[in-house]
Amino acid sequence: RQLAQKTSQNANDIGTDIERLAEEIRKVAQYIEEQSLEVGTLTGLLSELEGSSGMTAGTSQRTRQLADTLVGLTK
């Protein structure tokens, strides 16, 4: 009888430990998901910055061409 009680208690303890472990795994999974979403947001921002940089480079090139044209007209 004592063995049965001890076995039952051990089974309950194992069940509790498994529940705690499962909860911690859920927390880690949620944290990873949040980080993944944030990385996605950062990737989008970097893409926008890259596009903006490309437009800035184009504007700079056109401005230089215009300046060269104006300098040519004044000579």
C-alpha positions as a Python dict, from the first residue, in 0.01 Angstrom:
ca = {
    (1, 'R'): (0, 0, 0),
    (2, 'Q'): (280, 245, 83),
    (3, 'L'): (444, 160, -248),
    (4, 'A'): (119, 240, -429),
    (5, 'Q'): (90, 573, -247),
    (6, 'K'): (452, 658, -321),
    (7, 'T'): (408, 562, -687),
    (8, 'S'): (94, 775, -708),
    (9, 'Q'): (271, 1071, -546),
    (10, 'N'): (568, 1035, -782),
    (11, 'A'): (332, 1023, -1080),
    (12, 'N'): (160, 1340, -957),
    (13, 'D'): (497, 1511, -911),
    (14, 'I'): (605, 1409, -1260),
    (15, 'G'): (276, 1539, -1401),
    (16, 'T'): (327, 1872, -1224),
    (17, 'D'): (684, 1896, -1353),
    (18, 'I'): (567, 1822, -1707),
    (19, 'E'): (300, 2093, -1681),
    (20, 'R'): (560, 2345, -1562),
    (21, 'L'): (797, 2246, -1841),
    (22, 'A'): (518, 2276, -2099),
    (23, 'E'): (431, 2624, -1969),
    (24, 'E'): (794, 2735, -1993),
    (25, 'I'): (815, 2596, -2347),
    (26, 'R'): (502, 2795, -2438),
    (27, 'K'): (660, 3111, -2295),
    (28, 'V'): (979, 3056, -2495),
    (29, 'A'): (777, 2989, -2811),
    (30, 'Q'): (581, 3311, -2758),
    (31, 'Y'): (903, 3506, -2702),
    (32, 'I'): (1052, 3362, -3022),
    (33, 'E'): (736, 3453, -3213),
    (34, 'E'): (750, 3810, -3082),
    (35, 'Q'): (1117, 3837, -3178),
    (36, 'S'): (1037, 3702, -3523),
    (37, 'L'): (769, 3967, -3573),
    (38, 'E'): (1012, 4237, -3461),
    (39, 'V'): (1275, 4109, -3705),
    (40, 'G'): (1012, 4124, -3979),
    (41, 'T'): (937, 4484, -3886),
    (42, 'L'): (1307, 4571, -3891),
    (43, 'T'): (1346, 4404, -4229),
    (44, 'G'): (1064, 4618, -4364),
    (45, 'L'): (1221, 4933, -4224),
    (46, 'L'): (1557, 4844, -4374),
    (47, 'S'): (1393, 4791, -4713),
    (48, 'E'): (1229, 5132, -4688),
    (49, 'L'): (1561, 5291, -4593),
    (50, 'E'): (1729, 5120, -4886),
    (51, 'G'): (1464, 5256, -5121),
    (52, 'S'): (1499, 5602, -4973),
    (53, 'S'): (1875, 5582, -5007),
    (54, 'G'): (1839, 5488, -5372),
    (55, 'M'): (1609, 5785, -5432),
    (56, 'T'): (1852, 6014, -5250),
    (57, 'A'): (2139, 5889, -5466),
    (58, 'G'): (1931, 5950, -5778),
    (59, 'T'): (1840, 6300, -5664),
    (60, 'S'): (2203, 6371, -5586),
    (61, 'Q'): (2310, 6255, -5931),
    (62, 'R'): (2044, 6468, -6105),
    (63, 'T'): (2142, 6769, -5893),
    (64, 'R'): (2505, 6725, -5991),
    (65, 'Q'): (2411, 6696, -6359),
    (66, 'L'): (2204, 7013, -6330),
    (67, 'A'): (2491, 7193, -6157),
    (68, 'D'): (2732, 7079, -6429),
    (69, 'T'): (2489, 7202, -6694),
    (70, 'L'): (2457, 7539, -6521),
    (71, 'V'): (2834, 7569, -6489),
    (72, 'G'): (2863, 7488, -6859),
    (73, 'L'): (2613, 7762, -6943),
    (74, 'T'): (2802, 8022, -6743),
    (75, 'K'): (3136, 7957, -6913),
}
